[in-house]
């Protein structure tokens, strides 16, 4: 190997290191020294204070380079920035391990096998012991009340649907006696049951919020905000992320931490950033943001960071990994999303609720959406803020302690979660088997199966999230949720699942299966029109009939049935507006603008319903046909939808709407009026998708006080902090180096080596393998190096240090390393 001039390279290296030296006196002393006189290896040895190893000379100077760059204030406390037994500098980003062995229980979903096992158990003495245990632990009162409430709900839904079915039968020309009409009637009953369940849920939520209290429910007002928290009630805030917007994540985390500090209860909480990021530059930015946060808040003992190298089971696997490593140190865990923000008052109130209800396993807060500027997102924020409380309160009324868990902004009792809620993969092959995607519903079901309550604190303030900025981003999220809910339905008959959570699995899958059912209902209705328009009526459908059967059309009943269905769909929105006005509509822009916003949002929802129908139908069919999905993090920006994307995603829908409308008009022009809301929405899907994503239209509505929410009129302090930190971090978005700069720059490389977690033993074979990797990468154009290779070097401090030395020392190194790796700015020092 031909080596470049050693003294010249050492001089360049020393000059670059001096530029990043913190103290001016140290910089002058460094430049005046002769430590570069004997070459680069000797320079590292003199910086490190001892003879460098021949295969990795740069490793000995890692600590010295960091000391020079952070002389005024050390990078981290001495218990965080340490030296291991081999003299290698390490920066500990996580606390010491407290391992707990965890193993998921295999799924038992075959009811016949379970019945045989249960029969075998009844033969022995085990049944008598279990029967005696049930007698010694009586059923709580709320469970009995919840059971009777759900019986009433079932009676209301079934009764209302049977009445609607009778009306629908009268509307059909042959009163449901033909095969096509029977199919239409069956689909109508299924869809009407779905609509009816939502109506009664919202109606009961309205009365619940109007009354203000349910004596059988967990109420956030039952605990005093100044009640002391036991010192042993440690709580971990866990934030699983994967290729997220770093600025948005850490702005929300910092706002939450500062709010906790204001509450005076910060000592009871630790925060863990759990990263599955596989983008190398984002991974580097995350570590720099974590270091900056810890340095500025002096929070090295409260805020921790871990990036997994083995990414399995996505978010649930990341949480499992935390529980396995550190779960034993905490009594509770609060799961947050990348866009979550929670106030200190909300977090401490959740802990106090858990302490006051020792049989509660999960308490879910009701996050409020805010922070978006796109027209689409503002309408969704308005809808969830105005209508959402009715449905959340209604769900809690019917479910009580067998409620939903939405996977974030909820507190979990860790001991039973670790023991009972580890998720085994679904058995079998195909797209509906393997790792569980939508883990939250399943974890809630397992927690309830173990005897712990799952509650919703629907009247707890201080919990916030963000909505997708546009329709396409929301549909991308819906595709993941659709696939996950279809997988979860395989657990409908799983062993020990409470009937309410079986219903949760059913409603989860119905929220997407209803789309193809509705689509099929419309197709069959069009087919019925074609049959009666293009063919001769059968007056004697059965042989031997003496009297003809005349087709009967009842437009009056059809209009009445349509009006009744529309009432079920839109009355909850009207009730939500009435409730908001009764409690004070000023924060919503005033009563008139609140009502106008409701009308505009309802019209917009009608335009989007057919579009979502076709998308959800496609999602269901592709999942059932075995097509895998790509699990990508949602957008965290206020991004507009380009016309090209809208045409690509909605072009086929527009064509379907036009062909459908033309066919119906050809058969029966008057029927087109009934179908106009469907086909018209499909034909307008492209401009609706584009214009609804516009930030400019969202800002115009904001100035007009349309779709206004209280979090926008009077932003809570924690949200104002988040916005302020986000703006500051956006201005400093180039503060972290990229991978090439971490390899080349002396200080950025020292920090990268100290942060790398992998440690390996020493052997000749391992040395040869590392040397081969470093040689191949150093001679390659850095732009052509793949993400997996970059991550491998970021994870291994020896590889990273060897590559750093090689690109500076070797003449065979690609020239773009030095050219692209020397940063334009003076230093990559972490602020704080």
TAFEN-V63108 format. One record per helix or strand. SS is the DSSP state (alpha for helix, beta for strand). FROM is the first residue (numbers start at 1). LEN is the number of residues. If there is no record, write none. Layout:
ss = (SS,SS)
from = (FROM,FROM)
len = (LEN,LEN)
This chain:
ss = (beta,alpha,alpha,alpha,alpha,beta,beta,alpha,alpha,alpha,alpha,alpha,beta,alpha,alpha,beta,alpha,beta,alpha,beta,beta,alpha,beta,beta,alpha,alpha,beta,beta,alpha,beta,beta,alpha,beta,beta,alpha,alpha,alpha,alpha,alpha,alpha,alpha,alpha,alpha,alpha,alpha,alpha,alpha,beta,alpha,alpha,alpha,beta,alpha,beta,alpha)
from = (3,6,24,40,57,81,89,111,126,141,179,220,235,246,266,269,280,303,314,332,341,344,360,368,375,388,402,410,414,426,434,439,453,463,471,499,555,586,591,643,669,685,695,710,717,739,746,758,764,782,787,796,797,810,815)
len = (1,14,9,9,13,3,3,13,11,31,33,3,7,18,3,7,18,5,16,5,2,13,6,2,12,12,1,4,7,1,1,11,5,3,21,36,28,3,34,25,15,8,9,4,15,6,10,1,16,3,9,1,13,1,7)
